[in-house]
């Protein structure tokens, strides 16, 4: 319960409804520009073209950190790029054309990205050096963006309030429906948010399971429970409450002596897990109080002896035996009060 943030319920409602939540107003507005003018990417595979390495590296780092992919280009795309770009250009992903790249080269590189079947979205990163026709670059970006149904974003690391030509460069790209961001990380975060929305929209629609909750039994268990000095319920009481709520539980047996533990394991069937129990052992793994995958009685006896010796000073020490489940996904569930329990 202590791991639950105070507005976890709000997050859960938003997620169920497919609503994106943002950490700042700036992040929301930057994403809104893209959602208003660009299609949602069909997947999480990102391609980049740049005339300076650093912006594309920043986009790559931020995107990959958030789960997007930057795949290699197809052999056909590389052959096309080798024919269209200068020999000094890198035709990997990101496509790095150096600072001297012209509008024709930008257009060819973006065309290759948008036609490559391994790319779902493209980011064009460009500086605005004084020795390059930046208006031609803007026109090339716009021409390619208008003829594709893939997502296209731009990063223009320039001074839009400085040179008139640079202001018009940025404006021409925007007029083509391509959002322009100053910081590379902003473009990466926009794509991350668009991918989050894609995954929310495409996730399978499943029915929430109906649990057969015995509220009278739950109420009685909570009333009769005897929490320890820190307010924790004994594991047996917590398990009984979960069972009364209709949550499937693995079979388990309890005991203090090895004879009791052995009988419980024989009833469950090997392999088993042995866990030490005591009011002070709230986080058992951290205390070294869990032994996994015990395949026979000899292994169980050794584990019982080891835990008993290690925790000899632990008050009210007992043991629980459960089946060892090798497959599955480990999940930690926390609870926070929202409203009141039904009657």
Secondary structure, DSSP 8 states (H G I E B T S, - for coil): -TTS-TTHHHHHHHHHHT----SSHHHHHHHHHHHHHS---SSSBEEEEESSHHHHHHHHHHHHHTT-B-----HHHHHHHHHHS-TTSB-SSSEE--TT--HHHHHHHHHHHHH-TT-SEEEEEEE--TTS-HHHHHHHHHHHHHT-SSEEEEEEES-TTT-HHHHHHHHHHHHTT--EESSHHHHHHHHHHHHHHHHHHHS-----------HHHHHHHHHH----TTS---HHHHHHHHHHTT-----EEEESSHHHHHHHHHHH-SSEEEEEE-TT-SSTGGGT-EEEEE-SHHHHHHHHHHHHHHTTT-TT-EEEEEE---SS----------S----
